[in-house]
Amino acid sequence: MVKLNAPLLLALIGLLPAAASGNYTADPDSKPARPVIEDEIYDVHVLNASDGMYYMTGTWIGNETEIPLWRSDDLEDWTFVGSILKAKGMLSAPALYDYEGYSVLFVTEREGTSVYRSDRIDGPYTLHSRLAENIKNVSLFIDRTTPYLVYGGGYLAELSSDLTEVVGLARFLHPSFDLERPSAPGWATEKAQMLRVGTDAAQIIKENGRYY
């Protein structure tokens, strides 16, 4: 059983309910944001690495699926490092982390999650474990020294320290009941809002003793 003692919020795709959406117009002095890269890339993930640099990964789709890597020291100017993983099949949702002296790459592959590992952040990466079947778009959260797999609309499962297997049962994390919510008639709508804030690609971070 996973125990969390601090208030918890989840950062998820689909965070805002429909009642909170609206139409917005840009300020008259607004300027278009400058793209940091010109490549067409999906599933972007950025790592603030232990060497003080930022590393960005994502998915390139072509005859082969590739996981490219860029490096930056300011999140604005990025230098292409190379492709750190290629496959004939589909790779998606790469997530890169520093973990116990290694660079580890979580990837959705063949309708499940694979973990690749390297001594260097720019590779080469080799398959470390086939971590889970039918679980996709995952992220890694480390609380103190314990690693957790985070996925779906807010599922949390403890991992073995070597990142080779899920240990114990997954726990579903619901939003805090004290969150401000849009007004909506009906018990069912209110209940649904209390039980979820999104559907996929959950992530957790911890800052100043609180979980988000």
C-alpha positions as CSV (number, residue, x, y, z in Angstrom):
1,M,0.0,0.0,0.0
2,V,1.4,3.4,-1.0
3,K,1.2,6.1,1.6
4,L,1.1,9.8,0.8
5,N,0.9,12.1,3.7
6,A,0.8,15.5,1.9
7,P,-2.0,17.1,-0.2
8,L,-1.9,15.9,-3.8
9,L,-2.7,17.5,-7.1
10,L,-2.2,15.8,-10.4
11,A,-0.9,17.5,-13.6
12,L,-2.7,15.7,-16.4
13,I,-3.6,16.0,-20.0
14,G,-7.2,17.2,-20.1
15,L,-6.8,19.1,-16.8
16,L,-9.5,21.8,-17.4
17,P,-13.2,20.7,-17.5
18,A,-15.4,22.0,-20.2
19,A,-17.2,24.4,-17.9
20,A,-13.9,26.2,-17.2
21,S,-13.1,26.7,-20.9
22,G,-13.6,30.0,-22.7
23,N,-12.6,32.1,-25.6
24,Y,-9.5,34.2,-25.3
25,T,-7.9,36.8,-27.6
26,A,-4.3,37.9,-27.6
27,D,-3.3,41.3,-26.2
28,P,-2.6,44.0,-29.0
29,D,1.1,44.0,-28.2
30,S,1.4,40.2,-28.2
31,K,4.0,38.6,-30.5
32,P,4.2,35.0,-31.7
33,A,6.4,32.7,-29.6
34,R,9.6,31.7,-31.4
35,P,9.8,28.0,-31.9
36,V,12.7,26.5,-30.0
37,I,13.2,23.9,-32.8
38,E,11.8,23.7,-36.3
39,D,11.3,19.9,-36.4
40,E,7.9,18.3,-36.2
41,I,8.1,16.4,-32.9
42,Y,5.5,14.7,-30.7
43,D,5.4,13.8,-27.0
44,V,8.0,16.3,-25.9
45,H,9.7,15.7,-22.6
46,V,12.4,17.9,-20.9
47,L,14.9,16.7,-18.3
48,N,16.7,19.2,-16.0
49,A,19.8,16.9,-15.7
50,S,22.3,16.5,-12.9
51,D,25.0,18.1,-15.2
52,G,23.1,21.4,-15.1
53,M,21.9,21.1,-18.7
54,Y,18.4,20.6,-20.1
55,Y,17.7,17.7,-22.4
56,M,14.7,17.4,-24.6
57,T,13.3,14.3,-26.2
58,G,10.3,13.4,-28.3
59,T,9.1,11.2,-31.1
60,W,10.0,11.5,-34.8
61,I,7.7,9.4,-37.1
62,G,8.9,8.3,-40.5
63,N,10.0,5.0,-42.1
64,E,11.5,4.4,-38.6
65,T,10.4,5.8,-35.3
66,E,13.2,7.8,-33.7
67,I,13.7,9.3,-30.3
68,P,15.8,12.5,-30.9
69,L,17.8,14.4,-28.2
70,W,18.5,18.1,-27.9
71,R,20.6,20.0,-25.3
72,S,20.3,23.5,-23.9
73,D,21.5,25.6,-21.0
74,D,18.7,28.2,-21.2
75,L,15.6,26.4,-22.5
76,E,15.7,28.7,-25.6
77,D,18.6,27.7,-27.8
78,W,18.8,24.0,-28.4
79,T,21.6,21.9,-30.0
80,F,20.7,18.6,-31.7
81,V,22.7,15.8,-30.1
82,G,21.4,12.9,-32.1
83,S,18.9,10.0,-32.1
84,I,19.2,7.9,-29.0
85,L,16.7,5.2,-30.0
86,K,15.3,3.9,-33.3
87,A,12.8,1.2,-34.1
88,K,10.9,-0.2,-37.1
89,G,7.8,-0.3,-34.9
90,M,6.1,2.5,-33.0
91,L,7.9,4.3,-30.2
92,S,6.1,7.1,-28.4
93,A,5.9,9.1,-25.1
94,P,9.7,9.0,-24.3
95,A,10.6,10.2,-20.8
96,L,14.2,10.6,-19.8
97,Y,15.5,10.6,-16.3
98,D,18.7,10.6,-14.2
99,Y,18.5,7.5,-11.9
100,E,21.3,6.1,-9.7
101,G,24.1,7.2,-11.9
102,Y,22.4,6.1,-15.2
103,S,20.3,7.7,-17.8
104,V,17.0,5.8,-18.1
105,L,14.5,6.2,-20.9
106,F,10.9,5.1,-20.4
107,V,9.2,4.5,-23.8
108,T,5.7,3.3,-24.9
109,E,6.5,0.4,-27.2
110,R,4.3,-2.5,-28.5
111,E,1.3,-1.3,-26.4
112,G,3.3,-1.4,-23.2
113,T,6.2,0.2,-21.4
114,S,9.9,-0.5,-21.9
115,V,12.8,0.9,-20.0
116,Y,16.2,1.6,-21.7
117,R,19.4,2.5,-19.9
118,S,22.7,4.1,-20.7
119,D,25.9,5.2,-19.0
120,R,25.7,8.4,-21.0
121,I,22.8,10.7,-21.6
122,D,23.4,10.7,-25.3
123,G,23.5,6.9,-25.5
124,P,23.8,4.2,-26.7
125,Y,20.8,2.9,-24.9
126,T,20.1,-0.8,-24.4
127,L,16.9,-2.5,-23.3
128,H,16.9,-2.7,-19.5
129,S,13.4,-4.2,-18.8
130,R,10.0,-4.7,-20.2
131,L,8.2,-3.1,-17.3
132,A,4.5,-3.4,-18.1
133,E,2.1,-4.6,-20.7
134,N,-1.0,-2.5,-21.8
135,I,0.3,0.5,-19.8
136,K,1.3,3.5,-21.9
137,N,2.4,7.2,-21.6
138,V,4.1,6.8,-18.2
139,S,6.3,8.9,-16.1
140,L,8.7,8.2,-13.2
141,F,8.4,9.7,-9.8
142,I,10.9,9.2,-7.0
143,D,9.8,10.0,-3.5
144,R,12.9,10.0,-1.3
145,T,14.6,6.9,-2.7
146,T,11.5,4.9,-3.8
147,P,10.7,4.9,-7.5
148,Y,7.0,5.0,-8.7
149,L,5.4,4.5,-12.0
150,V,2.7,7.1,-12.7
151,Y,0.3,6.6,-15.6
152,G,-3.3,6.9,-16.9
153,G,-5.6,9.3,-15.1
154,G,-3.7,9.1,-11.9
155,Y,-2.4,5.7,-11.1
156,L,0.6,5.2,-8.9
157,A,2.5,1.9,-8.6
158,E,5.8,1.3,-6.7
159,L,8.7,-0.1,-8.7
160,S,11.6,-2.3,-7.7
161,S,14.8,-0.3,-7.1
162,D,16.3,-1.7,-10.2
163,L,13.3,-0.6,-12.4
164,T,12.6,-4.1,-13.6
165,E,9.2,-4.7,-12.2
166,V,6.1,-3.3,-10.5
167,V,5.8,-4.3,-6.9
168,G,2.5,-4.3,-5.0
169,L,-0.8,-3.0,-6.3
170,A,-1.4,0.2,-8.2
171,R,-3.3,3.0,-6.3
172,F,-5.6,5.5,-8.0
173,L,-5.1,9.1,-6.8
174,H,-8.1,11.4,-6.9
175,P,-7.9,15.2,-6.8
176,S,-8.2,17.0,-3.5
177,F,-11.8,17.6,-2.5
178,D,-11.0,21.2,-1.6
179,L,-10.1,22.2,-5.2
180,E,-12.2,25.0,-6.7
181,R,-14.6,23.5,-9.3
182,P,-16.9,25.0,-11.9
183,S,-20.6,25.1,-10.8
184,A,-22.6,22.3,-12.4
185,P,-26.0,20.9,-11.6
186,G,-26.5,17.3,-10.6
187,W,-24.8,15.0,-8.1
188,A,-23.3,12.8,-10.9
189,T,-21.4,15.7,-12.4
190,E,-20.1,16.8,-9.1
191,K,-19.1,13.3,-8.2
192,A,-17.3,12.8,-11.5
193,Q,-15.3,16.0,-11.0
194,M,-14.3,14.8,-7.5
195,L,-13.0,11.5,-8.8
196,R,-10.8,12.6,-11.7
197,V,-9.2,15.5,-13.4
198,G,-7.9,13.9,-16.6
199,T,-7.6,10.7,-18.5
200,D,-4.0,10.0,-19.5
201,A,-0.3,10.8,-19.0
202,A,-0.3,11.6,-15.3
203,Q,2.8,13.1,-13.7
204,I,3.7,14.0,-10.1
205,I,6.3,16.4,-8.9
206,K,7.2,17.3,-5.3
207,E,8.1,20.9,-4.2
208,N,8.6,22.2,-0.6
209,G,7.0,19.1,0.9
210,R,3.9,19.1,-1.3
211,Y,2.9,16.8,-4.1
212,Y,1.5,18.2,-7.3
